[in-house]
């Protein structure tokens, strides 16, 4: 039997990303959480979870996601740290960080 967890986790990530871009942060938080339950090393979902946590004011979860992300993708961890310090992010920054920045 084929393991479908990566497909399902990817679907939750894409849904979370759309919700994040639409500023539906609570919904995005839940979608990223579901993606990470299925695939805990999905760096992009950790990044999204961190961004949703910034928007929701949950700094302790931002720290947890930052620490986990540092082990998976130093570039995204750095971007999350920048957004955390700024206390905000724009949809354009999210798209740029995920799809147009050089990745390690």
DSSP file (Angstrom, degrees, kcal/mol; ACC not computed):
  #  RESIDUE AA STRUCTURE BP1 BP2  ACC     N-H-->O    O-->H-N    N-H-->O    O-->H-N    TCO  KAPPA ALPHA  PHI   PSI    X-CA   Y-CA   Z-CA
    1    1 A X              0   0    0      0, 0.0     2,-0.2     0, 0.0     0, 0.0   0.000 360.0 360.0 360.0 137.5    0.0    0.0    0.0
    2    2 A X        -     0   0    0      1,-0.1     2,-0.7     2,-0.0     0, 0.0  -0.549 360.0-119.1 -78.3 138.2    1.3    3.5   -0.9
    3    3 A X        -     0   0    0     -2,-0.2     3,-0.3     1,-0.1     4,-0.2  -0.689  30.0-179.1 -78.2 114.9    1.9    5.9    1.9
    4    4 A X     >  +     0   0    0     -2,-0.7     4,-2.5     1,-0.2     3,-0.4   0.440  53.9 101.7 -95.2   0.2   -0.4    8.9    1.2
    5    5 A X  H  > S+     0   0    0      1,-0.2     4,-3.3     2,-0.2     5,-0.3   0.891  80.2  51.9 -53.8 -44.3    0.6   11.0    4.2
    6    6 A X  H  > S+     0   0    0     -3,-0.3     4,-2.1     1,-0.2    -1,-0.2   0.891 111.4  48.0 -62.0 -35.7    2.9   13.3    2.1
    7    7 A X  H  > S+     0   0    0     -3,-0.4     4,-1.8    -4,-0.2    -2,-0.2   0.927 115.6  43.4 -67.4 -43.6    0.0   13.9   -0.3
    8    8 A X  H  X S+     0   0    0     -4,-2.5     4,-2.2     2,-0.2    -2,-0.2   0.910 114.2  49.8 -69.2 -41.9   -2.4   14.7    2.5
    9    9 A X  H  X S+     0   0    0     -4,-3.3     4,-2.3    -5,-0.3    -1,-0.2   0.902 109.7  52.5 -64.1 -38.9    0.1   16.8    4.5
   10   10 A X  H  X S+     0   0    0     -4,-2.1     4,-2.5    -5,-0.3    -1,-0.2   0.878 107.5  52.0 -62.3 -37.5    0.8   18.7    1.3
   11   11 A X  H  X S+     0   0    0     -4,-1.8     4,-2.4     2,-0.2    -2,-0.2   0.913 109.5  48.5 -65.0 -42.7   -2.9   19.4    0.8
   12   12 A X  H  X S+     0   0    0     -4,-2.2     4,-2.6     2,-0.2    -2,-0.2   0.888 110.9  52.1 -64.2 -37.6   -3.2   20.7    4.4
   13   13 A X  H  X S+     0   0    0     -4,-2.3     4,-2.7     2,-0.2    -2,-0.2   0.948 110.0  47.3 -62.3 -48.2   -0.1   22.9    3.7
   14   14 A X  H  X S+     0   0    0     -4,-2.5     4,-2.4     1,-0.2    -2,-0.2   0.905 113.1  49.0 -61.9 -41.6   -1.6   24.4    0.6
   15   15 A X  H  X S+     0   0    0     -4,-2.4     4,-2.5     1,-0.2    -1,-0.2   0.931 111.8  49.3 -61.9 -44.9   -4.9   25.0    2.3
   16   16 A X  H  X S+     0   0    0     -4,-2.6     4,-2.6     1,-0.2    -2,-0.2   0.889 109.4  52.3 -61.0 -39.9   -3.0   26.7    5.2
   17   17 A X  H  X S+     0   0    0     -4,-2.7     4,-2.5     2,-0.2    -1,-0.2   0.930 110.0  48.0 -62.7 -45.5   -1.1   28.8    2.8
   18   18 A X  H  X S+     0   0    0     -4,-2.4     4,-1.5     1,-0.2    -2,-0.2   0.923 113.1  48.2 -61.2 -43.1   -4.3   30.0    1.1
   19   19 A X  H  <>S+     0   0    0     -4,-2.5     5,-3.2     1,-0.2    -1,-0.2   0.888 110.5  51.9 -64.7 -38.6   -5.9   30.8    4.5
   20   20 A X  H ><5S+     0   0    0     -4,-2.6     3,-1.5     1,-0.2    -2,-0.2   0.923 109.4  48.9 -62.2 -44.8   -2.7   32.6    5.6
   21   21 A X  H 3<5S+     0   0    0     -4,-2.5    -1,-0.2     1,-0.3    -2,-0.2   0.781 110.5  51.4 -67.5 -26.4   -2.8   34.8    2.5
   22   22 A X  T 3<5S-     0   0    0     -4,-1.5    -1,-0.3    -5,-0.2    -2,-0.2   0.347 117.4-115.9 -89.5   6.1   -6.5   35.5    3.1
   23   23 A X  T < 5S+     0   0    0     -3,-1.5     2,-1.0     1,-0.2    -3,-0.2   0.796  72.0 138.9  62.8  31.8   -5.6   36.5    6.7
   24   24 A X     >< +     0   0    0     -5,-3.2     4,-2.5     1,-0.2     5,-0.2  -0.652  22.9 166.8 -99.5  72.1   -7.7   33.6    8.1
   25   25 A X  H  >  +     0   0    0     -2,-1.0     4,-2.6     1,-0.2    -1,-0.2   0.823  65.9  51.6 -67.4 -37.4   -5.0   33.0   10.7
   26   26 A X  H  > S+     0   0    0      2,-0.2     4,-1.8     1,-0.2    -1,-0.2   0.925 114.0  45.2 -65.7 -43.1   -6.9   30.6   13.0
   27   27 A X  H  > S+     0   0    0      2,-0.2     4,-2.3     1,-0.2    -2,-0.2   0.910 113.2  50.6 -64.6 -42.0   -7.9   28.4   10.1
   28   28 A X  H  X S+     0   0    0     -4,-2.5     4,-2.9     1,-0.2     5,-0.3   0.916 106.7  55.2 -61.7 -43.2   -4.3   28.5    8.8
   29   29 A X  H  X S+     0   0    0     -4,-2.6     4,-2.1     1,-0.2    -1,-0.2   0.919 110.1  45.9 -55.1 -46.5   -3.0   27.6   12.2
   30   30 A X  H  X S+     0   0    0     -4,-1.8     4,-2.2     2,-0.2    -1,-0.2   0.892 112.4  50.1 -66.6 -40.8   -5.2   24.5   12.2
   31   31 A X  H  X S+     0   0    0     -4,-2.3     4,-2.2     2,-0.2    -2,-0.2   0.922 112.4  46.2 -65.9 -43.7   -4.3   23.5    8.6
   32   32 A X  H  X S+     0   0    0     -4,-2.9     4,-2.3     2,-0.2    -1,-0.2   0.889 110.6  54.5 -64.8 -37.7   -0.6   23.8    9.3
   33   33 A X  H  X S+     0   0    0     -4,-2.1     4,-1.7    -5,-0.3    -2,-0.2   0.914 109.1  47.9 -61.3 -43.3   -1.0   21.8   12.5
   34   34 A X  H  X S+     0   0    0     -4,-2.2     4,-1.3     2,-0.2    -2,-0.2   0.906 110.2  51.9 -64.8 -41.9   -2.7   19.0   10.6
   35   35 A X  H  X S+     0   0    0     -4,-2.2     4,-2.1     1,-0.2     3,-0.3   0.914 111.0  48.1 -59.8 -42.1    0.0   19.0    7.9
   36   36 A X  H  < S+     0   0    0     -4,-2.3    -1,-0.2     1,-0.2    -2,-0.2   0.774 103.3  60.6 -73.6 -26.3    2.7   18.7   10.7
   37   37 A X  H  < S+     0   0    0     -4,-1.7     3,-0.3    -5,-0.2    -1,-0.2   0.858 114.3  37.3 -64.4 -33.4    0.9   15.9   12.4
   38   38 A X  H  < S+     0   0    0     -4,-1.3     2,-0.3    -3,-0.3    -2,-0.2   0.804 136.5  16.1 -86.7 -32.9    1.3   13.9    9.2
   39   39 A X    ><  -     0   0    0     -4,-2.1     3,-1.6    -5,-0.2    -1,-0.2  -0.718  64.3-176.7-146.7  87.3    4.7   15.1    8.2
   40   40 A X  T 3  S+     0   0    0      1,-0.3    -4,-0.1    -2,-0.3    -1,-0.1   0.654  81.1  58.0 -67.0 -16.7    6.6   16.8   11.0
   41   41 A X  T 3   +     0   0    0      4,-0.0     2,-1.3    31,-0.0    -1,-0.3   0.135  67.7 124.2-101.3  21.8    9.6   17.6    8.9
   42   42 A X    X>  -     0   0    0     -3,-1.6     4,-1.9     1,-0.2     3,-0.6  -0.686  43.8-167.8 -81.7  96.3    7.7   19.7    6.3
   43   43 A X  H 3> S+     0   0    0     -2,-1.3     4,-2.5     1,-0.3    -1,-0.2   0.856  81.4  55.8 -57.2 -41.1    9.7   22.9    6.6
   44   44 A X  H 3> S+     0   0    0      1,-0.2     4,-2.4     2,-0.2    -1,-0.3   0.876 107.9  48.8 -63.2 -36.9    7.2   25.0    4.6
   45   45 A X  H <> S+     0   0    0     -3,-0.6     4,-2.8     2,-0.2    -1,-0.2   0.870 109.6  52.1 -70.4 -35.7    4.4   24.0    7.0
   46   46 A X  H  X S+     0   0    0     -4,-1.9     4,-2.3     2,-0.2    -2,-0.2   0.916 110.4  49.0 -63.6 -41.9    6.6   24.9   10.0
   47   47 A X  H  X S+     0   0    0     -4,-2.5     4,-2.3     2,-0.2    -2,-0.2   0.940 113.0  46.8 -60.6 -48.1    7.3   28.3    8.4
   48   48 A X  H  X S+     0   0    0     -4,-2.4     4,-2.8     1,-0.2     5,-0.2   0.899 110.6  52.2 -61.7 -41.7    3.5   28.8    7.8
   49   49 A X  H  X S+     0   0    0     -4,-2.8     4,-2.2     1,-0.2    -1,-0.2   0.903 109.6  50.4 -61.0 -40.9    2.7   27.7   11.4
   50   50 A X  H  X S+     0   0    0     -4,-2.3     4,-2.0     2,-0.2    -2,-0.2   0.908 110.9  48.2 -63.4 -42.2    5.2   30.2   12.7
   51   51 A X  H  X S+     0   0    0     -4,-2.3     4,-2.4     2,-0.2    -2,-0.2   0.922 111.0  49.9 -65.4 -43.9    3.7   33.0   10.6
   52   52 A X  H  X S+     0   0    0     -4,-2.8     4,-2.0     1,-0.2    -1,-0.2   0.900 110.3  52.1 -59.9 -39.0    0.2   32.1   11.7
   53   53 A X  H  X>S+     0   0    0     -4,-2.2     5,-2.7    -5,-0.2     4,-0.5   0.865 107.0  52.1 -66.6 -36.4    1.4   32.2   15.3
   54   54 A X  H ><5S+     0   0    0     -4,-2.0     3,-1.2     3,-0.2    -2,-0.2   0.951 111.2  47.5 -60.4 -48.6    3.0   35.6   14.8
   55   55 A X  H 3<5S+     0   0    0     -4,-2.4    -2,-0.2     1,-0.3    -1,-0.2   0.832 113.9  47.4 -63.7 -32.2   -0.4   36.9   13.5
   56   56 A X  H 3<5S-     0   0    0     -4,-2.0    -1,-0.3    -5,-0.2    -2,-0.2   0.474 113.3-117.8 -88.7  -2.2   -2.2   35.3   16.4
   57   57 A X  T <<5 +     0   0    0     -3,-1.2     2,-1.1    -4,-0.5    -3,-0.2   0.741  66.7 141.6  75.4  23.1    0.2   36.7   19.0
   58   58 A X    >>< +     0   0    0     -5,-2.7     4,-1.8     1,-0.2     3,-0.5  -0.653  17.2 168.0 -98.4  77.3    1.4   33.2   20.2
   59   59 A X  H 3> S+     0   0    0     -2,-1.1     4,-2.1     1,-0.2    -1,-0.2   0.810  70.8  59.9 -64.4 -31.7    5.1   34.0   20.6
   60   60 A X  H 3> S+     0   0    0      1,-0.2     4,-1.7     2,-0.2    -1,-0.2   0.895 107.8  45.7 -65.6 -37.4    5.8   30.8   22.5
   61   61 A X  H <> S+     0   0    0     -3,-0.5     4,-2.7     2,-0.2     5,-0.2   0.852 107.7  57.6 -72.6 -33.5    4.7   28.7   19.5
   62   62 A X  H  X S+     0   0    0     -4,-1.8     4,-2.5     1,-0.2    -2,-0.2   0.927 107.4  48.9 -58.6 -43.0    6.7   31.0   17.1
   63   63 A X  H  X S+     0   0    0     -4,-2.1     4,-2.5     2,-0.2    -2,-0.2   0.910 110.0  50.7 -63.3 -43.2    9.8   30.0   19.2
   64   64 A X  H  X S+     0   0    0     -4,-1.7     4,-2.1     1,-0.2    -2,-0.2   0.935 113.4  44.9 -60.1 -46.9    8.9   26.3   19.0
   65   65 A X  H  X S+     0   0    0     -4,-2.7     4,-2.7     1,-0.2    -2,-0.2   0.878 111.2  53.9 -66.9 -37.5    8.5   26.5   15.2
   66   66 A X  H  X S+     0   0    0     -4,-2.5     4,-2.2    -5,-0.2    -2,-0.2   0.940 109.4  47.8 -61.0 -47.0   11.7   28.5   14.8
   67   67 A X  H  X S+     0   0    0     -4,-2.5     4,-0.8     1,-0.2    -2,-0.2   0.914 115.3  44.8 -62.0 -43.3   13.7   26.0   16.8
   68   68 A X  H >X S+     0   0    0     -4,-2.1     3,-0.7     1,-0.2     4,-0.6   0.899 112.8  51.9 -66.6 -39.9   12.3   23.1   14.7
   69   69 A X  H >X S+     0   0    0     -4,-2.7     4,-3.3     1,-0.2     3,-0.9   0.833  97.5  65.8 -68.0 -33.4   12.7   25.0   11.5
   70   70 A X  H 3< S+     0   0    0     -4,-2.2    -1,-0.2     1,-0.3    -2,-0.2   0.842 103.1  48.5 -56.8 -33.0   16.4   25.8   12.2
   71   71 A X  H << S+     0   0    0     -4,-0.8    -1,-0.3    -3,-0.7    -2,-0.2   0.693 120.2  36.8 -79.3 -19.7   17.1   22.0   11.9
   72   72 A X  H << S+     0   0    0     -3,-0.9     2,-0.3    -4,-0.6    -2,-0.2   0.827 132.4   2.8-101.6 -40.2   15.2   21.7    8.6
   73   73 A X     X  -     0   0    0     -4,-3.3     4,-2.3     1,-0.1    -1,-0.2  -0.770  51.6-167.1-157.5  99.9   15.8   24.9    6.6
   74   74 A X  H  > S+     0   0    0     -2,-0.3     4,-2.2     1,-0.2     5,-0.2   0.850  91.0  55.1 -59.7 -36.6   18.2   27.6    7.8
   75   75 A X  H  > S+     0   0    0      2,-0.2     4,-2.1     1,-0.2    -1,-0.2   0.949 110.7  42.9 -65.1 -49.0   16.9   30.1    5.2
   76   76 A X  H  > S+     0   0    0      1,-0.2     4,-2.7     2,-0.2    -1,-0.2   0.870 111.6  55.9 -65.7 -34.6   13.3   29.8    6.2
   77   77 A X  H  X S+     0   0    0     -4,-2.3     4,-2.3    -8,-0.3    -1,-0.2   0.919 108.2  48.5 -61.2 -42.5   14.3   29.9    9.9
   78   78 A X  H  X S+     0   0    0     -4,-2.2     4,-2.0     2,-0.2    -2,-0.2   0.895 111.0  49.9 -63.6 -40.7   16.0   33.2    9.2
   79   79 A X  H  X S+     0   0    0     -4,-2.1     4,-2.3     2,-0.2    -2,-0.2   0.908 110.1  50.5 -64.6 -41.7   13.0   34.6    7.4
   80   80 A X  H  X S+     0   0    0     -4,-2.7     4,-2.6     1,-0.2    -2,-0.2   0.914 109.0  52.1 -62.0 -41.8   10.7   33.5   10.3
   81   81 A X  H  X S+     0   0    0     -4,-2.3     4,-2.4     1,-0.2    -1,-0.2   0.890 108.7  51.1 -61.5 -39.3   13.0   35.3   12.7
   82   82 A X  H  X S+     0   0    0     -4,-2.0     4,-2.2     2,-0.2    -2,-0.2   0.927 112.2  45.4 -63.3 -45.3   12.9   38.5   10.6
   83   83 A X  H  X>S+     0   0    0     -4,-2.3     4,-1.9     2,-0.2     5,-0.9   0.870 111.6  53.4 -67.3 -35.9    9.1   38.4   10.5
   84   84 A X  H  <5S+     0   0    0     -4,-2.6    -2,-0.2     2,-0.2    -1,-0.2   0.924 109.8  47.4 -63.3 -44.0    9.0   37.7   14.3
   85   85 A X  H  <5S+     0   0    0     -4,-2.4    -2,-0.2     1,-0.2    -1,-0.2   0.902 115.0  45.7 -64.4 -40.8   11.2   40.7   15.0
   86   86 A X  H  <5S-     0   0    0     -4,-2.2    -1,-0.2     2,-0.2    -2,-0.2   0.772 102.3-137.5 -72.1 -25.7    9.0   42.9   12.7
   87   87 A X  T  <5S+     0   0    0     -4,-1.9     2,-0.3     1,-0.2    -3,-0.2   0.571  73.2  48.6  79.3   8.9    5.9   41.5   14.3
   88   88 A X      < -     0   0    0     -5,-0.9     2,-0.3     2,-0.0    -1,-0.2  -0.965  57.9-161.4-163.2 175.5    4.2   41.2   11.0
   89   89 A X        -     0   0    0     -2,-0.3     2,-0.3    -3,-0.1     3,-0.0  -0.966  16.8-130.1-159.8 160.3    4.4   40.0    7.4
   90   90 A X     >  -     0   0    0     -2,-0.3     4,-2.0     1,-0.1     3,-0.2  -0.805  29.1-112.9-112.1 158.6    2.6   40.7    4.1
   91   91 A X  H  > S+     0   0    0     -2,-0.3     4,-2.3     1,-0.2     5,-0.2   0.889 118.9  55.8 -55.8 -38.9    1.2   38.2    1.6
   92   92 A X  H  > S+     0   0    0      1,-0.2     4,-2.4     2,-0.2    -1,-0.2   0.888 106.0  50.6 -62.2 -38.1    3.9   39.2   -0.9
   93   93 A X  H  > S+     0   0    0     -3,-0.2     4,-3.0     2,-0.2    -1,-0.2   0.891 108.6  52.2 -65.9 -39.0    6.6   38.5    1.7
   94   94 A X  H  X S+     0   0    0     -4,-2.0     4,-2.3     2,-0.2     5,-0.2   0.947 112.1  44.8 -61.8 -48.7    5.2   35.0    2.3
   95   95 A X  H  X>S+     0   0    0     -4,-2.3     4,-2.7     1,-0.2     5,-0.5   0.922 115.1  48.7 -62.1 -44.8    5.1   34.1   -1.4
   96   96 A X  I  X>S+     0   0    0     -4,-2.4     4,-2.1    -5,-0.2     5,-0.8   0.936 112.3  47.9 -59.7 -47.9    8.6   35.5   -1.9
   97   97 A X  I  <5S+     0   0    0     -4,-3.0     4,-0.2     1,-0.2    -1,-0.2   0.876 119.3  38.3 -64.0 -38.4   10.0   33.7    1.1
   98   98 A X  I  <5S+     0   0    0     -4,-2.3    -1,-0.2    -5,-0.2    -2,-0.2   0.853 132.8  17.3 -81.5 -35.8    8.5   30.3    0.1
   99   99 A X  I  <5S+     0   0    0     -4,-2.7    -3,-0.2    -5,-0.2    -2,-0.2   0.621 126.9  37.1-118.4 -14.3    8.9   30.4   -3.6
  100  100 A X  I  <<S+     0   0    0     -4,-2.1     2,-0.3    -5,-0.5    -3,-0.2   0.419  89.2  91.4-125.1   1.8   11.4   32.9   -4.7
  101  101 A X  S   <S-     0   0    0     -5,-0.8     2,-0.2    -4,-0.2   -25,-0.0  -0.708  84.9-101.3 -93.7 149.4   14.2   32.9   -2.1
  102  102 A X        -     0   0    0     -2,-0.3     2,-0.3   -27,-0.0    -2,-0.1  -0.498  42.5-144.6 -67.4 139.5   17.3   30.7   -2.5
  103  103 A X              0   0    0     -2,-0.2    -1,-0.0     1,-0.1   -30,-0.0  -0.813 360.0 360.0-111.9 147.4   16.9   27.7   -0.2
  104  104 A X              0   0    0     -2,-0.3    -1,-0.1     0, 0.0    -2,-0.0   0.431 360.0 360.0 -85.9 360.0   19.5   25.8    1.7
